[in-house]
C-alpha cells in the first residue's frame, strides 16, 4: 500500500516560550565560548589577507599607470 506524501514544505517548528528561552541560553553559552576562538582565528590571517589585498590593489594601479604612460608616450 502506498502512503500519502506531502510535497509542500513542512510548517515551521513552533517552540514554547520555555523552549525558546532554553535555546537562547544554549546559543549564548556557545557564542561566549566560541567567540574568543573565532576572533583569534580571524586575527591570525588578518595581516596576510591585508597584505594580499594591498598587493592586488597596487598591481592594478601600477598596470593602469603603465597603460597611461604607454598611451601618452605614443600619441596617435
ABEGO torsion letter per residue (X at the ends): XBBBBBABBBBBBBBBAAAAAAAAAAAAAAAAAAAAAAAAAAAAAAAAAAAAAAAAAAAAAAAAAAAAAAAAABBX
